[in-house]
């Protein structure tokens, strides 16, 4: 009898630990999310509207065109950082305009600037998507289990990239000079995303993002039914 007691107790402990392992803890969910975050998280991206600008002046935008002046200043910062390169070519004046200036840009460093090729009627240069914020996991805020499946919600924040910092410095410079106009871009705030998990005989596995309908992506465009 004394020999059987430790054996039975051991079986009970194994059974208890086995039951506990069937639950998806927040720590385990976060561990699995971090391991798969590169394929699951979408960075905050902005097209920058830097391609094919046209101004009615040979020397660039009007002094009263705060938005265009800011874009030019921002592009100059990116060129100094060797992220992009750009050119400006003027076309002959045609009534009633005094002339036009075309700006064209190309990607030099693809770390945070992604070429999308030519866009629309763009004659030269590239359409460029700029990575403004790197998506990073915060914490798992809740888990809902249903049998062998589970949904975990996690907070996502966007860490500013050097590209966003260049834009922030441009905005600050314009504000200091008293040139006021709407910000060209604002980094998204923290978001909450849902992720699917399934339990197998060897434990929990991350299966992907929960599909959402509508809403907006970090770049401001509609999700159109794709995972957000």
Buried (B, 14 or more C-beta within 10 A) or exposed (E): EEEEEEEEEEEEEEEEEEEEEEEBBBEBBBEBBBEBBEEBBBBBBBBBBBBBBEBBBBEBBEEEBBEBBBBBBBBBBBBEBEBBBBEBEBEEEEEEEEBBBBBBBBBBEEEBBBBEEBEEEBEBBBBBBBBBBBBBBEEBEEBEBEEEBBBBBBBBBBEBBBBBEBBBEBBEBBEEEEBEBEEBBBBBEEBEBBBBBEBEEEEBEBBEBBEEEEEEBBBEEEBEEEBB
